[in-house]
């Protein structure tokens, strides 16, 4: 038995774990403790915890201790749990995909706003990773179907399993290919959360990100904008006239990405949207007809 945990109630144990997480600089310690507890003790642990003499079993302690050690060593919680909630979905995640961020739900919101008068259509998601953006969008737009593209074969395997989890295999198609080789066209909507961190800034990201998440999903080249230049240069190849697009951006990139779009001459109604922390997080617009 973990020596510090002997005789503790579930409530006391949860407090002790939250303190340990906080002590290594994990700010969302309480929320993370809840998720770890739900994993080991089951989803109704929060009722059990109210009973003062509820104690964990030895088997549960043996299960919990190594999970906590991994988190204290700054492995992402999503990798330890093997899943992450995004939008209304519970998605599988692992080291092959970027863990979906809460901020990325803004991209889904913008995509839904852009298409609120279009009950049917086809959407393309470039750099789909876990499939989070495409699957969340399709879960809200029953008349739409779509394709998610990623250059990483293992990422596409995760996305396909997530389509199964979400019950969306009929409408979500995932393909492993390079964007440059993509010959599909006439989509009604293009979405992307591309890599947008400047290469030299990756080493400044939290350990969870820089050591555990796929660099290819983060690295946007010297100034972080390589993917946008490529996306924008090909918009008219992939989108039908009047088709909409929305990209997630780094919070300092709105002006530069808007400029890249303006230079093409074929994008209109360009707008930016704020994330949960009031940072510019999404740029969207429409193709000129
Ligand atoms: N938002 C992510 C991060 O800061 C980066 C995502 C991306 O490059 N698309 O870790």
Boltz pocket constraint, residues with backbone or C-beta under 6 A from the ligand:
constraints:
  - pocket:
      binder: B
      contacts: [[A, 98], [A, 101], [A, 193], [A, 194], [A, 195], [A, 196], [A, 197], [A, 205], [A, 209], [A, 217], [A, 218], [A, 219]]
      max_distance: 6.0
